[in-house]
């Protein structure tokens, strides 16, 4: 699998996982409109999800992760 495809899939999986968890938790505790709940969950998931990217290095293309809860980047 190419690193760019892997990065896109990892971004999607991280976003969907956080979106569903946040939506279920907020939906359980807060009685708000479904559209507002979905938009709020999407915004929070977008902020909290780790970002993956394929970066070209001297050794070839590699996948790196940047996250709000970690300093710097991490190579996968």
PDB file with SEQRES, HELIX, SHEET and CRYST1 records, atoms N, CA, C and O in Angstrom:
SEQRES   1 A   76  UNK UNK UNK UNK UNK UNK UNK UNK UNK UNK UNK UNK UNK          
SEQRES   2 A   76  UNK UNK UNK UNK UNK UNK UNK UNK UNK UNK UNK UNK UNK          
SEQRES   3 A   76  UNK UNK UNK UNK UNK UNK UNK UNK UNK UNK UNK UNK UNK          
SEQRES   4 A   76  UNK UNK UNK UNK UNK UNK UNK UNK UNK UNK UNK UNK UNK          
SEQRES   5 A   76  UNK UNK UNK UNK UNK UNK UNK UNK UNK UNK UNK UNK UNK          
SEQRES   6 A   76  UNK UNK UNK UNK UNK UNK UNK UNK UNK UNK UNK                  
HELIX    1 AA1 UNK A    3  UNK A   29  1                                  27    
HELIX    2 AA2 UNK A   34  UNK A   48  1                                  15    
SHEET    1 AA1 3 UNK A  51  UNK A  57  0                                        
SHEET    2 AA1 3 UNK A  60  UNK A  66 -1                                        
SHEET    3 AA1 3 UNK A  73  UNK A  75 -1                                        
CRYST1    1.000    1.000    1.000  90.00  90.00  90.00 P 1           1          
ATOM      1  N   UNK A   1       0.841  -1.171   0.000  1.00  0.00           N  
ATOM      2  CA  UNK A   1       0.000   0.000   0.000  1.00  0.00           C  
ATOM      3  C   UNK A   1       0.890   1.239   0.000  1.00  0.00           C  
ATOM      4  O   UNK A   1       1.850   1.330   0.766  1.00  0.00           O  
ATOM      5  N   UNK A   2       0.557   2.190  -0.870  1.00  0.00           N  
ATOM      6  CA  UNK A   2       1.343   3.415  -0.953  1.00  0.00           C  
ATOM      7  C   UNK A   2       1.153   4.248   0.307  1.00  0.00           C  
ATOM      8  O   UNK A   2       0.080   4.232   0.911  1.00  0.00           O  
ATOM      9  N   UNK A   3       2.184   4.970   0.701  1.00  0.00           N  
ATOM     10  CA  UNK A   3       2.089   5.783   1.917  1.00  0.00           C  
ATOM     11  C   UNK A   3       0.987   6.846   1.863  1.00  0.00           C  
ATOM     12  O   UNK A   3       0.374   7.137   2.889  1.00  0.00           O  
ATOM     13  N   UNK A   4       0.723   7.429   0.692  1.00  0.00           N  
ATOM     14  CA  UNK A   4      -0.334   8.434   0.590  1.00  0.00           C  
ATOM     15  C   UNK A   4      -1.701   7.821   0.849  1.00  0.00           C  
ATOM     16  O   UNK A   4      -2.533   8.426   1.525  1.00  0.00           O  
ATOM     17  N   UNK A   5      -1.939   6.639   0.324  1.00  0.00           N  
ATOM     18  CA  UNK A   5      -3.210   5.945   0.532  1.00  0.00           C  
ATOM     19  C   UNK A   5      -3.352   5.542   1.999  1.00  0.00           C  
ATOM     20  O   UNK A   5      -4.427   5.653   2.588  1.00  0.00           O  
ATOM     21  N   UNK A   6      -2.256   5.079   2.570  1.00  0.00           N  
ATOM     22  CA  UNK A   6      -2.266   4.701   3.986  1.00  0.00           C  
ATOM     23  C   UNK A   6      -2.573   5.903   4.870  1.00  0.00           C  
ATOM     24  O   UNK A   6      -3.329   5.782   5.834  1.00  0.00           O  
ATOM     25  N   UNK A   7      -1.998   7.060   4.555  1.00  0.00           N  
ATOM     26  CA  UNK A   7      -2.252   8.271   5.332  1.00  0.00           C  
ATOM     27  C   UNK A   7      -3.714   8.697   5.236  1.00  0.00           C  
ATOM     28  O   UNK A   7      -4.309   9.087   6.241  1.00  0.00           O  
ATOM     29  N   UNK A   8      -4.295   8.628   4.051  1.00  0.00           N  
ATOM     30  CA  UNK A   8      -5.708   8.994   3.880  1.00  0.00           C  
ATOM     31  C   UNK A   8      -6.601   8.040   4.661  1.00  0.00           C  
ATOM     32  O   UNK A   8      -7.537   8.482   5.328  1.00  0.00           O  
ATOM     33  N   UNK A   9      -6.334   6.756   4.590  1.00  0.00           N  
ATOM     34  CA  UNK A   9      -7.136   5.784   5.325  1.00  0.00           C  
ATOM     35  C   UNK A   9      -7.009   5.973   6.835  1.00  0.00           C  
ATOM     36  O   UNK A   9      -8.006   5.895   7.553  1.00  0.00           O  
ATOM     37  N   UNK A  10      -5.819   6.216   7.314  1.00  0.00           N  
ATOM     38  CA  UNK A  10      -5.630   6.447   8.747  1.00  0.00           C  
ATOM     39  C   UNK A  10      -6.336   7.720   9.211  1.00  0.00           C  
ATOM     40  O   UNK A  10      -6.907   7.747  10.301  1.00  0.00           O  
ATOM     41  N   UNK A  11      -6.303   8.780   8.388  1.00  0.00           N  
ATOM     42  CA  UNK A  11      -7.036  10.003   8.715  1.00  0.00           C  
ATOM     43  C   UNK A  11      -8.534   9.724   8.803  1.00  0.00           C  
ATOM     44  O   UNK A  11      -9.202  10.190   9.726  1.00  0.00           O  
ATOM     45  N   UNK A  12      -9.056   8.971   7.855  1.00  0.00           N  
ATOM     46  CA  UNK A  12     -10.484   8.656   7.838  1.00  0.00           C  
ATOM     47  C   UNK A  12     -10.882   7.814   9.051  1.00  0.00           C  
ATOM     48  O   UNK A  12     -11.890   8.094   9.699  1.00  0.00           O  
ATOM     49  N   UNK A  13     -10.102   6.797   9.353  1.00  0.00           N  
ATOM     50  CA  UNK A  13     -10.416   5.914  10.479  1.00  0.00           C  
ATOM     51  C   UNK A  13     -10.361   6.684  11.802  1.00  0.00           C  
ATOM     52  O   UNK A  13     -11.227   6.506  12.658  1.00  0.00           O  
ATOM     53  N   UNK A  14      -9.362   7.526  11.970  1.00  0.00           N  
ATOM     54  CA  UNK A  14      -9.245   8.308  13.207  1.00  0.00           C  
ATOM     55  C   UNK A  14     -10.404   9.277  13.352  1.00  0.00           C  
ATOM     56  O   UNK A  14     -10.959   9.420  14.442  1.00  0.00           O  
ATOM     57  N   UNK A  15     -10.780   9.951  12.258  1.00  0.00           N  
ATOM     58  CA  UNK A  15     -11.886  10.901  12.316  1.00  0.00           C  
ATOM     59  C   UNK A  15     -13.206  10.202  12.614  1.00  0.00           C  
ATOM     60  O   UNK A  15     -13.961  10.645  13.480  1.00  0.00           O  
ATOM     61  N   UNK A  16     -13.488   9.120  11.906  1.00  0.00           N  
ATOM     62  CA  UNK A  16     -14.762   8.414  12.101  1.00  0.00           C  
ATOM     63  C   UNK A  16     -14.875   7.854  13.514  1.00  0.00           C  
ATOM     64  O   UNK A  16     -15.933   7.935  14.138  1.00  0.00           O  
ATOM     65  N   UNK A  17     -13.796   7.295  14.009  1.00  0.00           N  
ATOM     66  CA  UNK A  17     -13.821   6.733  15.359  1.00  0.00           C  
ATOM     67  C   UNK A  17     -14.126   7.817  16.397  1.00  0.00           C  
ATOM     68  O   UNK A  17     -15.005   7.646  17.243  1.00  0.00           O  
ATOM     69  N   UNK A  18     -13.406   8.913  16.327  1.00  0.00           N  
ATOM     70  CA  UNK A  18     -13.646  10.000  17.277  1.00  0.00           C  
ATOM     71  C   UNK A  18     -15.024  10.628  17.076  1.00  0.00           C  
ATOM     72  O   UNK A  18     -15.685  10.986  18.051  1.00  0.00           O  
ATOM     73  N   UNK A  19     -15.462  10.764  15.836  1.00  0.00           N  
ATOM     74  CA  UNK A  19     -16.782  11.330  15.563  1.00  0.00           C  
ATOM     75  C   UNK A  19     -17.881  10.494  16.207  1.00  0.00           C  
ATOM     76  O   UNK A  19     -18.773  11.034  16.862  1.00  0.00           O  
ATOM     77  N   UNK A  20     -17.819   9.187  16.024  1.00  0.00           N  
ATOM     78  CA  UNK A  20     -18.852   8.318  16.595  1.00  0.00           C  
ATOM     79  C   UNK A  20     -18.832   8.316  18.116  1.00  0.00           C  
ATOM     80  O   UNK A  20     -19.886   8.353  18.751  1.00  0.00           O  
ATOM     81  N   UNK A  21     -17.665   8.273  18.692  1.00  0.00           N  
ATOM     82  CA  UNK A  21     -17.555   8.280  20.157  1.00  0.00           C  
ATOM     83  C   UNK A  21     -18.096   9.592  20.730  1.00  0.00           C  
ATOM     84  O   UNK A  21     -18.877   9.586  21.682  1.00  0.00           O  
ATOM     85  N   UNK A  22     -17.679  10.704  20.149  1.00  0.00           N  
ATOM     86  CA  UNK A  22     -18.141  12.003  20.638  1.00  0.00           C  
ATOM     87  C   UNK A  22     -19.640  12.155  20.441  1.00  0.00           C  
ATOM     88  O   UNK A  22     -20.333  12.666  21.320  1.00  0.00           O  
ATOM     89  N   UNK A  23     -20.151  11.712  19.284  1.00  0.00           N  
ATOM     90  CA  UNK A  23     -21.587  11.845  19.012  1.00  0.00           C  
ATOM     91  C   UNK A  23     -22.406  11.001  19.980  1.00  0.00           C  
ATOM     92  O   UNK A  23     -23.444  11.449  20.465  1.00  0.00           O  
ATOM     93  N   UNK A  24     -21.960   9.811  20.258  1.00  0.00           N  
ATOM     94  CA  UNK A  24     -22.695   8.962  21.193  1.00  0.00           C  
ATOM     95  C   UNK A  24     -22.653   9.527  22.615  1.00  0.00           C  
ATOM     96  O   UNK A  24     -23.667   9.521  23.312  1.00  0.00           O  
ATOM     97  N   UNK A  25     -21.515  10.004  23.038  1.00  0.00           N  
ATOM     98  CA  UNK A  25     -21.400  10.555  24.396  1.00  0.00           C  
ATOM     99  C   UNK A  25     -22.229  11.829  24.532  1.00  0.00           C  
ATOM    100  O   UNK A  25     -22.990  11.976  25.488  1.00  0.00           O  
ATOM    101  N   UNK A  26     -22.084  12.754  23.575  1.00  0.00           N  
ATOM    102  CA  UNK A  26     -22.862  13.992  23.655  1.00  0.00           C  
ATOM    103  C   UNK A  26     -24.357  13.722  23.518  1.00  0.00           C  
ATOM    104  O   UNK A  26     -25.167  14.348  24.201  1.00  0.00           O  
ATOM    105  N   UNK A  27     -24.723  12.796  22.640  1.00  0.00           N  
ATOM    106  CA  UNK A  27     -26.134  12.463  22.444  1.00  0.00           C  
ATOM    107  C   UNK A  27     -26.760  11.827  23.667  1.00  0.00           C  
ATOM    108  O   UNK A  27     -27.956  11.983  23.913  1.00  0.00           O  
ATOM    109  N   UNK A  28     -25.971  11.125  24.420  1.00  0.00           N  
ATOM    110  CA  UNK A  28     -26.484  10.467  25.625  1.00  0.00           C  
ATOM    111  C   UNK A  28     -26.707  11.458  26.758  1.00  0.00           C  
ATOM    112  O   UNK A  28     -27.680  11.340  27.503  1.00  0.00           O  
ATOM    113  N   UNK A  29     -25.808  12.438  26.896  1.00  0.00           N  
ATOM    114  CA  UNK A  29     -25.860  13.350  28.026  1.00  0.00           C  
ATOM    115  C   UNK A  29     -26.545  14.690  27.733  1.00  0.00           C  
ATOM    116  O   UNK A  29     -27.063  15.325  28.652  1.00  0.00           O  
ATOM    117  N   UNK A  30     -26.556  15.125  26.485  1.00  0.00           N  
ATOM    118  CA  UNK A  30     -27.129  16.425  26.164  1.00  0.00           C  
ATOM    119  C   UNK A  30     -28.329  16.273  25.232  1.00  0.00           C  
ATOM    120  O   UNK A  30     -28.201  15.661  24.171  1.00  0.00           O  
ATOM    121  N   UNK A  31     -29.474  16.807  25.595  1.00  0.00           N  
ATOM    122  CA  UNK A  31     -30.646  16.744  24.711  1.00  0.00           C  
ATOM    123  C   UNK A  31     -30.630  17.901  23.703  1.00  0.00           C  
ATOM    124  O   UNK A  31     -31.330  18.896  23.893  1.00  0.00           O  
ATOM    125  N   UNK A  32     -29.839  17.774  22.637  1.00  0.00           N  
ATOM    126  CA  UNK A  32     -29.763  18.831  21.628  1.00  0.00           C  
ATOM    127  C   UNK A  32     -30.220  18.285  20.289  1.00  0.00           C  
ATOM    128  O   UNK A  32     -30.358  17.075  20.111  1.00  0.00           O  
ATOM    129  N   UNK A  33     -30.452  19.183  19.358  1.00  0.00           N  
ATOM    130  CA  UNK A  33     -30.903  18.838  18.016  1.00  0.00           C  
ATOM    131  C   UNK A  33     -29.895  17.921  17.315  1.00  0.00           C  
ATOM    132  O   UNK A  33     -28.688  18.033  17.532  1.00  0.00           O  
ATOM    133  N   UNK A  34     -30.402  17.014  16.475  1.00  0.00           N  
ATOM    134  CA  UNK A  34     -29.531  16.029  15.823  1.00  0.00           C  
ATOM    135  C   UNK A  34     -28.533  16.670  14.875  1.00  0.00           C  
ATOM    136  O   UNK A  34     -27.383  16.236  14.803  1.00  0.00           O  
ATOM    137  N   UNK A  35     -28.951  17.694  14.151  1.00  0.00           N  
ATOM    138  CA  UNK A  35     -28.037  18.369  13.227  1.00  0.00           C  
ATOM    139  C   UNK A  35     -26.930  19.087  14.002  1.00  0.00           C  
ATOM    140  O   UNK A  35     -25.752  18.987  13.657  1.00  0.00           O  
ATOM    141  N   UNK A  36     -27.320  19.809  15.046  1.00  0.00           N  
ATOM    142  CA  UNK A  36     -26.338  20.509  15.870  1.00  0.00           C  
ATOM    143  C   UNK A  36     -25.386  19.502  16.533  1.00  0.00           C  
ATOM    144  O   UNK A  36     -24.192  19.767  16.674  1.00  0.00           O  
ATOM    145  N   UNK A  37     -25.920  18.361  16.932  1.00  0.00           N  
ATOM    146  CA  UNK A  37     -25.100  17.307  17.532  1.00  0.00           C  
ATOM    147  C   UNK A  37     -24.063  16.784  16.535  1.00  0.00           C  
ATOM    148  O   UNK A  37     -22.900  16.592  16.889  1.00  0.00           O  
ATOM    149  N   UNK A  38     -24.484  16.556  15.297  1.00  0.00           N  
ATOM    150  CA  UNK A  38     -23.569  16.054  14.272  1.00  0.00           C  
ATOM    151  C   UNK A  38     -22.491  17.079  13.923  1.00  0.00           C  
ATOM    152  O   UNK A  38     -21.323  16.727  13.764  1.00  0.00           O  
ATOM    153  N   UNK A  39     -22.885  18.341  13.804  1.00  0.00           N  
ATOM    154  CA  UNK A  39     -21.922  19.394  13.469  1.00  0.00           C  
ATOM    155  C   UNK A  39     -20.919  19.579  14.603  1.00  0.00           C  
ATOM    156  O   UNK A  39     -19.718  19.708  14.362  1.00  0.00           O  
ATOM    157  N   UNK A  40     -21.410  19.590  15.829  1.00  0.00           N  
ATOM    158  CA  UNK A  40     -20.521  19.729  16.983  1.00  0.00           C  
ATOM    159  C   UNK A  40     -19.550  18.556  17.069  1.00  0.00           C  
ATOM    160  O   UNK A  40     -18.363  18.745  17.333  1.00  0.00           O  
ATOM    161  N   UNK A  41     -20.051  17.364  16.850  1.00  0.00           N  
ATOM    162  CA  UNK A  41     -19.194  16.178  16.884  1.00  0.00           C  
ATOM    163  C   UNK A  41     -18.140  16.218  15.785  1.00  0.00           C  
ATOM    164  O   UNK A  41     -16.992  15.837  16.011  1.00  0.00           O  
ATOM    165  N   UNK A  42     -18.523  16.674  14.602  1.00  0.00           N  
ATOM    166  CA  UNK A  42     -17.572  16.752  13.487  1.00  0.00           C  
ATOM    167  C   UNK A  42     -16.465  17.764  13.772  1.00  0.00           C  
ATOM    168  O   UNK A  42     -15.296  17.517  13.475  1.00  0.00           O  
ATOM    169  N   UNK A  43     -16.840  18.895  14.347  1.00  0.00           N  
ATOM    170  CA  UNK A  43     -15.836  19.921  14.660  1.00  0.00           C  
ATOM    171  C   UNK A  43     -14.867  19.416  15.732  1.00  0.00           C  
ATOM    172  O   UNK A  43     -13.653  19.570  15.600  1.00  0.00           O  
ATOM    173  N   UNK A  44     -15.406  18.817  16.785  1.00  0.00           N  
ATOM    174  CA  UNK A  44     -14.538  18.296  17.853  1.00  0.00           C  
ATOM    175  C   UNK A  44     -13.652  17.159  17.350  1.00  0.00           C  
ATOM    176  O   UNK A  44     -12.474  17.090  17.701  1.00  0.00           O  
ATOM    177  N   UNK A  45     -14.209  16.269  16.534  1.00  0.00           N  
ATOM    178  CA  UNK A  45     -13.410  15.159  16.003  1.00  0.00           C  
ATOM    179  C   UNK A  45     -12.312  15.672  15.080  1.00  0.00           C  
ATOM    180  O   UNK A  45     -11.205  15.134  15.069  1.00  0.00           O  
ATOM    181  N   UNK A  46     -12.613  16.703  14.313  1.00  0.00           N  
ATOM    182  CA  UNK A  46     -11.609  17.268  13.415  1.00  0.00           C  
ATOM    183  C   UNK A  46     -10.461  17.904  14.192  1.00  0.00           C  
ATOM    184  O   UNK A  46      -9.307  17.835  13.769  1.00  0.00           O  
ATOM    185  N   UNK A  47     -10.775  18.522  15.325  1.00  0.00           N  
ATOM    186  CA  UNK A  47      -9.735  19.151  16.147  1.00  0.00           C  
ATOM    187  C   UNK A  47      -8.911  18.097  16.895  1.00  0.00           C  
ATOM    188  O   UNK A  47      -7.688  18.207  16.975  1.00  0.00           O  
ATOM    189  N   UNK A  48      -9.582  17.073  17.442  1.00  0.00           N  
ATOM    190  CA  UNK A  48      -8.902  16.107  18.307  1.00  0.00           C  
ATOM    191  C   UNK A  48      -8.244  14.939  17.571  1.00  0.00           C  
ATOM    192  O   UNK A  48      -7.372  14.276  18.133  1.00  0.00           O  
ATOM    193  N   UNK A  49      -8.641  14.677  16.337  1.00  0.00           N  
ATOM    194  CA  UNK A  49      -8.105  13.524  15.608  1.00  0.00           C  
ATOM    195  C   UNK A  49      -6.651  13.755  15.214  1.00  0.00           C  
ATOM    196  O   UNK A  49      -6.273  14.873  14.864  1.00  0.00           O  
ATOM    197  N   UNK A  50      -5.834  12.704  15.271  1.00  0.00           N  
ATOM    198  CA  UNK A  50      -4.453  12.847  14.794  1.00  0.00           C  
ATOM    199  C   UNK A  50      -4.424  13.032  13.282  1.00  0.00           C  
ATOM    200  O   UNK A  50      -5.272  12.497  12.568  1.00  0.00           O  
ATOM    201  N   UNK A  51      -3.460  13.779  12.808  1.00  0.00           N  
ATOM    202  CA  UNK A  51      -3.312  14.043  11.380  1.00  0.00           C  
ATOM    203  C   UNK A  51      -2.162  13.200  10.851  1.00  0.00           C  
ATOM    204  O   UNK A  51      -1.068  13.209  11.415  1.00  0.00           O  
ATOM    205  N   UNK A  52      -2.410  12.476   9.771  1.00  0.00           N  
ATOM    206  CA  UNK A  52      -1.405  11.632   9.149  1.00  0.00           C  
ATOM    207  C   UNK A  52      -1.039  12.222   7.794  1.00  0.00           C  
ATOM    208  O   UNK A  52      -1.893  12.767   7.095  1.00  0.00           O  
ATOM    209  N   UNK A  53       0.217  12.112   7.435  1.00  0.00           N  
ATOM    210  CA  UNK A  53       0.685  12.626   6.164  1.00  0.00           C  
ATOM    211  C   UNK A  53       1.842  11.813   5.627  1.00  0.00           C  
ATOM    212  O   UNK A  53       2.667  11.305   6.386  1.00  0.00           O  
ATOM    213  N   UNK A  54       1.894  11.693   4.303  1.00  0.00           N  
ATOM    214  CA  UNK A  54       2.994  11.005   3.638  1.00  0.00           C  
ATOM    215  C   UNK A  54       4.021  12.056   3.231  1.00  0.00           C  
ATOM    216  O   UNK A  54       3.717  12.967   2.460  1.00  0.00           O  
ATOM    217  N   UNK A  55       5.227  11.924   3.751  1.00  0.00           N  
ATOM    218  CA  UNK A  55       6.277  12.904   3.500  1.00  0.00           C  
ATOM    219  C   UNK A  55       7.458  12.203   2.850  1.00  0.00           C  
ATOM    220  O   UNK A  55       7.875  11.121   3.263  1.00  0.00           O  
ATOM    221  N   UNK A  56       7.980  12.852   1.820  1.00  0.00           N  
ATOM    222  CA  UNK A  56       9.126  12.296   1.102  1.00  0.00           C  
ATOM    223  C   UNK A  56      10.400  12.625   1.854  1.00  0.00           C  
ATOM    224  O   UNK A  56      10.678  13.789   2.141  1.00  0.00           O  
ATOM    225  N   UNK A  57      11.180  11.590   2.176  1.00  0.00           N  
ATOM    226  CA  UNK A  57      12.455  11.755   2.866  1.00  0.00           C  
ATOM    227  C   UNK A  57      13.569  11.196   1.984  1.00  0.00           C  
ATOM    228  O   UNK A  57      13.331  10.766   0.856  1.00  0.00           O  
ATOM    229  N   UNK A  58      14.773  11.211   2.512  1.00  0.00           N  
ATOM    230  CA  UNK A  58      15.909  10.665   1.757  1.00  0.00           C  
ATOM    231  C   UNK A  58      15.760   9.171   1.540  1.00  0.00           C  
ATOM    232  O   UNK A  58      16.195   8.648   0.515  1.00  0.00           O  
ATOM    233  N   UNK A  59      15.144   8.469   2.503  1.00  0.00           N  
ATOM    234  CA  UNK A  59      14.976   7.018   2.410  1.00  0.00           C  
ATOM    235  C   UNK A  59      13.737   6.622   1.604  1.00  0.00           C  
ATOM    236  O   UNK A  59      13.527   5.435   1.356  1.00  0.00           O  
ATOM    237  N   UNK A  60      12.929   7.571   1.198  1.00  0.00           N  
ATOM    238  CA  UNK A  60      11.693   7.289   0.469  1.00  0.00           C  
ATOM    239  C   UNK A  60      10.519   7.961   1.153  1.00  0.00           C  
ATOM    240  O   UNK A  60      10.700   8.789   2.046  1.00  0.00           O  
ATOM    241  N   UNK A  61       9.322   7.605   0.734  1.00  0.00           N  
ATOM    242  CA  UNK A  61       8.126   8.207   1.299  1.00  0.00           C  
ATOM    243  C   UNK A  61       7.732   7.486   2.577  1.00  0.00           C  
ATOM    244  O   UNK A  61       7.667   6.258   2.607  1.00  0.00           O  
ATOM    245  N   UNK A  62       7.467   8.255   3.641  1.00  0.00           N  
ATOM    246  CA  UNK A  62       7.110   7.675   4.930  1.00  0.00           C  
ATOM    247  C   UNK A  62       5.855   8.355   5.463  1.00  0.00           C  
ATOM    248  O   UNK A  62       5.533   9.482   5.084  1.00  0.00           O  
ATOM    249  N   UNK A  63       5.152   7.651   6.347  1.00  0.00           N  
ATOM    250  CA  UNK A  63       3.939   8.189   6.952  1.00  0.00           C  
ATOM    251  C   UNK A  63       4.288   8.749   8.338  1.00  0.00           C  
ATOM    252  O   UNK A  63       4.902   8.070   9.162  1.00  0.00           O  
ATOM    253  N   UNK A  64       3.887   9.989   8.570  1.00  0.00           N  
ATOM    254  CA  UNK A  64       4.118  10.645   9.841  1.00  0.00           C  
ATOM    255  C   UNK A  64       2.781  11.034  10.460  1.00  0.00           C  
ATOM    256  O   UNK A  64       1.795  11.248   9.755  1.00  0.00           O  
ATOM    257  N   UNK A  65       2.763  11.123  11.793  1.00  0.00           N  
ATOM    258  CA  UNK A  65       1.558  11.486  12.511  1.00  0.00           C  
ATOM    259  C   UNK A  65       1.835  12.711  13.368  1.00  0.00           C  
ATOM    260  O   UNK A  65       2.876  12.802  14.018  1.00  0.00           O  
ATOM    261  N   UNK A  66       0.901  13.650  13.367  1.00  0.00           N  
ATOM    262  CA  UNK A  66       0.962  14.819  14.234  1.00  0.00           C  
ATOM    263  C   UNK A  66      -0.352  14.850  15.009  1.00  0.00           C  
ATOM    264  O   UNK A  66      -1.427  14.668  14.437  1.00  0.00           O  
ATOM    265  N   UNK A  67      -0.253  15.084  16.324  1.00  0.00           N  
ATOM    266  CA  UNK A  67      -1.427  15.037  17.163  1.00  0.00           C  
ATOM    267  C   UNK A  67      -1.378  16.168  18.162  1.00  0.00           C  
ATOM    268  O   UNK A  67      -0.296  16.587  18.575  1.00  0.00           O  
ATOM    269  N   UNK A  68      -2.523  16.664  18.552  1.00  0.00           N  
ATOM    270  CA  UNK A  68      -2.606  17.788  19.459  1.00  0.00           C  
ATOM    271  C   UNK A  68      -2.087  17.425  20.853  1.00  0.00           C  
ATOM    272  O   UNK A  68      -1.654  18.311  21.590  1.00  0.00           O  
ATOM    273  N   UNK A  69      -2.120  16.160  21.225  1.00  0.00           N  
ATOM    274  CA  UNK A  69      -1.680  15.718  22.541  1.00  0.00           C  
ATOM    275  C   UNK A  69      -0.219  15.281  22.582  1.00  0.00           C  
ATOM    276  O   UNK A  69       0.258  14.833  23.624  1.00  0.00           O  
ATOM    277  N   UNK A  70       0.500  15.405  21.463  1.00  0.00           N  
ATOM    278  CA  UNK A  70       1.916  15.039  21.388  1.00  0.00           C  
ATOM    279  C   UNK A  70       2.721  16.184  20.806  1.00  0.00           C  
ATOM    280  O   UNK A  70       2.251  16.914  19.933  1.00  0.00           O  
ATOM    281  N   UNK A  71       3.929  16.328  21.297  1.00  0.00           N  
ATOM    282  CA  UNK A  71       4.826  17.319  20.717  1.00  0.00           C  
ATOM    283  C   UNK A  71       5.498  16.723  19.487  1.00  0.00           C  
ATOM    284  O   UNK A  71       5.874  15.551  19.489  1.00  0.00           O  
ATOM    285  N   UNK A  72       5.646  17.508  18.461  1.00  0.00           N  
ATOM    286  CA  UNK A  72       6.353  17.066  17.279  1.00  0.00           C  
ATOM    287  C   UNK A  72       5.584  16.049  16.471  1.00  0.00           C  
ATOM    288  O   UNK A  72       4.368  15.910  16.605  1.00  0.00           O  
ATOM    289  N   UNK A  73       6.317  15.336  15.624  1.00  0.00           N  
ATOM    290  CA  UNK A  73       5.726  14.316  14.773  1.00  0.00           C  
ATOM    291  C   UNK A  73       6.290  12.947  15.140  1.00  0.00           C  
ATOM    292  O   UNK A  73       7.362  12.834  15.735  1.00  0.00           O  
ATOM    293  N   UNK A  74       5.544  11.919  14.773  1.00  0.00           N  
ATOM    294  CA  UNK A  74       5.971  10.554  15.023  1.00  0.00           C  
ATOM    295  C   UNK A  74       5.917   9.778  13.707  1.00  0.00           C  
ATOM    296  O   UNK A  74       4.930   9.840  12.974  1.00  0.00           O  
ATOM    297  N   UNK A  75       6.973   9.061  13.428  1.00  0.00           N  
ATOM    298  CA  UNK A  75       7.012   8.248  12.219  1.00  0.00           C  
ATOM    299  C   UNK A  75       6.324   6.908  12.489  1.00  0.00           C  
ATOM    300  O   UNK A  75       6.550   6.275  13.521  1.00  0.00           O  
ATOM    301  N   UNK A  76       5.492   6.497  11.555  1.00  0.00           N  
ATOM    302  CA  UNK A  76       4.828   5.196  11.676  1.00  0.00           C  
ATOM    303  C   UNK A  76       5.524   4.152  10.833  1.00  0.00           C  
ATOM    304  O   UNK A  76       5.102   2.995  10.812  1.00  0.00           O  
TER     305      UNK A  76                                                      
END                                                                             
